[in-house]
Structures are given as C-alpha cells and as structure tokens.
Amino acid sequence: MDKQEQLREALRELFALAKQADNHLTKEQVTEVCRRISLDERQREVLCAYLERNHLTIEGYTAGEEPAPLQDSACEREDAQTGEDAVSFQAYLKEIKNVKPWQEKEEADLIGAMQAGDPCARKRLIEGNLHLVVQKAQEYLGRGILAADLVQEGNLALMDAMDSLEAGEDLQAHLMAAIASAMEEALKRQSGADDVGRCLAEDANALMKATEVLAEKLEREATAEELADYLHVSPERVKILAKISLDALNGCDE
C-alpha cells in the first residue's frame, strides 16, 4: 500500500472513530494513526488541519504556526448527500477564487525555493494550483462520485506530487498527471469492491473469524489488544469493527 492510499485509509479510520464520539477525536488517536503510517510532523499538521476543517474536534491538539496547505474546508464527509455536495462544491469554488495568483515569472523562483526546503514556497505553489484540482474534478462529475470526494483525492495527490517534482520537470504537466491518476483510482474504488463500506464489512468479518480462532486457542475471549495484535491493526480499529459486527447482528434480529 503506497503512502497516499495509507493516508486515505487513515482518514477513513479517523472519521469512523469521530462518528462514535460526536465528531470528536483525541490527540492520542490521531497520533497513533500518524505513527502507524509514518507521517512526519508536517504531514501530521496537514492531516489535523484537514480534519478540523471538516468539522471534527481534536481534543488536546493545538495547530502549528504554519497554516496547513490543504484548502478543502468545503469538502463534506463520506456521508454527505448529493444536494449538500453541490452546495459544498460551489462554496469551495468561491473559496479558491480568493487565492491570489502569482505571475508566471515567479513560478521558477517558487519551485527553486520549495526544493531548497522553503515551506512557504511549497504552500504558495499548492494554493496556486488548487484550481487544477477543480478543473480536473469537473471532468468526472456525474460518474457516481461526489465532487467533494474528487476534490479531496485531487488535493492529496497535489500535495504528494509537489514533493515528488524533479528539477527541470514541467510543474503543470506533473501535477495534472498525478491529480488525474488519483481521481481515476477514486472512481475504481467507488465502483468496485474497494469502497469503504465493503472494506469495513470485510474487516468486520475478519475480526469475527479472529475472535473465534483466538477464543479456541486461548480458551477464553480475546481482549481488544490481543485481537489488534493478531490482525495487525490498532485497538481503536478493533473497537470500530466490533461495533459494526454488533450493529449487523442487531439488524438481523429486528
């Protein structure tokens, strides 16, 4: 699993955790997820800022002085309805129109500064290219995926692509290729067996099997920590999957 897919999985897990606690997360929960996928401090700041812009509260978290570059506060979470998505997308379009464009002659200087380690230049380049994400997202509308989800995928790809830009490479072409690839992958996941709901169902089934295996092996009910170790996931994820399994059982009884 590449880093971008790991980040998407981390976001899905954190949103699921937040739903269990009235849109609240703890700093420890976020830290555990970031540690598991080896995010550095800058990437952790981006992730936390993204979560807070999606109306999640992270208890004990204080944002760093540098604002995070991801500017998709209009994106709704995965349970957004189509009408809300349209409103959200329009609000996002208005938001990015306020980003001051740079002069063409500035681009080379910004790229050089970014590749020399200047975080402000990187942030400026990301902000200045958010319109590319919207431009590409509009090509995929009406194909079974929310506009906000397309923008989320595109913004993540934009950030990753900025870090992989090589000296002398055409910036616009590099970014557009990465954004298009991310959106194509999003469409594949939406239409195939890789969507969030099905993945969670498969993981819940895996948890049930693990529960049976460990119960037989240990001759007692396994703890959340033991199940987490067996499945190579966090104890928090075990709790989420256990609730999914319980909800499914309760639904069968109704």
N, C-alpha and C positions, 0 to 999 in steps of 0.2 A: 504494500500500500504506500503510495507516494505521499509527500508532506501535505499537498493540497487536499487529497482525499482524507488524510488523518485529521486535518483541520475541520473539514465538513463534518466528519464523524464526531469530533469534539463538540462542535456547535449543536448537533442534534442531541447529543447526550446532555449538554448543559441546559438546553431548552426543556428537555424532558424532566430533568431534575427540578427546574424552576416551576414547572407546572404543578409539581407536587407540593410546592410551598408558596403559593400565591405570588408567583413571579419573583421570588427571592432566591438568591444563591448565597453561599458563604464564600469568603475568600479562600478557605481551605479546599472547598470543592473545585473552584476554578484552578487553584494552584496544582491540585492533584492531576487534573486533566492536562494542564500545560506541561507538567513534569513528564507525564506518560508519553507525550508525543514530542518531547524535547524542544519546546518553544523557548526562544531566548527572551530576554527582558523586553525588547522592543516588540516582538511578536505577541507577547503576553499583554502589553499595553493596548495593542491593536484589538486583540480579542475582547478584552474587558470593555474598551470603549464601544465596540460593536454591540456587545450585549446590553450595555446601558442605553445605547441609542435605540434599542429595540424594547425599551421599557422594562428591562429587568434590573432589579436592585441587587448589588453585590455587597453584602454586609462586611464591613471592615476594609473595603477597598477604597483607596484614595488615588485618583488619577495622577499621572506624572505631569511635569510641567509642559512637556512637548505634547501638543494635541495629536491624537491618532489620525493617520491619513485616510482611513476608511470613512467615506462620507455618505453612507447609505441609510441615514436615520429614517427615511421614508419606507424602508422595506418592512413589511409585516411578517409575522412569524408563520410557521408552516400551516397553521390552522386558519389562515386568512381566507375569507370568501372572495369570490370574483369581483363583486362590487367594491369592496374595501380595497382590493388590489388595484383597481383602476384609479381610485382616488389617491392612493398612496403613490402610484407611479407618476401621476400628474404633479403631486406635491414635490416629488423628487426632481422632476424636470425643472420646476421653478427654482429649486434649491441650487442646482448646479449651474443655472444661468447666472447666479451671483458670483461664481468663481471668476476672478479677473484673469483674462487670457494673457499669455506672455507674447512678446514679439518673437518672430521666427529666429532672429539672430541670437536671442537669449538661449535657445534650446541647447546648443552645443555647450555653452558655459554651464548650464544647469546639469547636463549629463556628466560633464567633467567633474563638477563639484560633488555630485552624488556618488560617482565611482571613486572619489577620493575620501568618501566617508561622511559627507555633509548631510545630516538628516533633514535639514530644512529644504535643501535642494531636492531630495527624494520626495518629500511631502508635496512640494510645489509641482513636481512632474506628475505625481499621481493625481493631484487635484485637477491639473490642467488637462488630463486625459480621461477624466470621468465621462466626458461626452462620447468617447469612443465606445464605452460600455453600453450607454443608452442607444447609440446608433446601431450597434450590433443586436441588442436585445429586441429592438423594434422589428428586425427581420424574422424573429422567431415567435412573435406574438400569434396567438390563435392556434398553436400547435400542442395544446394540452398542458402548458406550464405557466405559472403565474409570472407576470412581468417582474414583480419584486424578487422572485427566486432567480430569475435570469440575471437581474442586476447584481444580486448577492454573489452569484457564481462568477460573473464578469469582474466584479471588484476584487475578489480574492485572486483571480487569475492576473489581473492588472498588477497587483502588489507583487506577486511571485515573479511575473515577467520583468518587472522593473529591476529586481535583484539579479536576474539571470542575463541581463543585457550585456553584450560583449562590446569591447571597444571597436568603434567604426561601424557597428551594426545599425541599420535603419530603425529608429525608435518606433515610428508609427507601424511599420510592417510587422515588427517583432511583437508589439502589443496586440495588434489586431489578430494575429495568428493565435496567440495564447488565449485571448478572450473568446474567439470563435470555437476553439477546441474545448474550452471549459463549458460553453453553452451546449455544444453537441453532446458532451458527456452527460450534462444535466438532463437533456431530452431522453437519452438512452436509459438513464436511471428511472426517469419518470414513467416511461412506457414498459420497462422490463421488470424483472424480479428483484431489482436492486433498489427499489424505492424504500423509503424509511419505514412505512408500516410493515411491509413484508419482511424487511431485515429484522425489525423488532420481534415479529412473530417467530421467525426462525431462531433468534437468540433466546426467546422465551421457551421454545421447545427444547433447545439445548440445555437450558437451566433445569427444566423438569427432568431430563434424562440424567443430568449430572447429579441431581438430588437423589434419584433412585440408585445410581451407581455408588455414590458415597455412603448412602444410608446402609446399603448392603455391606460395603467394605468396612465401615466404622461401627456398624451395628448400633447406630444412633442417628438422629437427624443432624446433618452437617450445618455448621454455622455459616453466616454470610461470608466471613473471611475465608473459610475453607473452600466454599463454592467459588469465590472470586479467584483464589489461587489455582483451583482446578481448571477454571475456564479462561484464566489469564486476563481477567478484567478487574475493574475496581469494585470494592464492596458496595459503593453507591449504585453502580450499574446493576449489580445483583438485586438490590432492593427494588429498582425500577422494573426489572424483568419479573420479579416475584409478584409485584402488584399487577402487571399486565396479565400474568397467568391467573391470578386470583380473580381479576375482573372478567376474564374469559370464562372461568368456571361459574362465576355468579350469573353471567349472562345465559349460560346453558341451563341454569336452574330456574330461570324466570319463565 
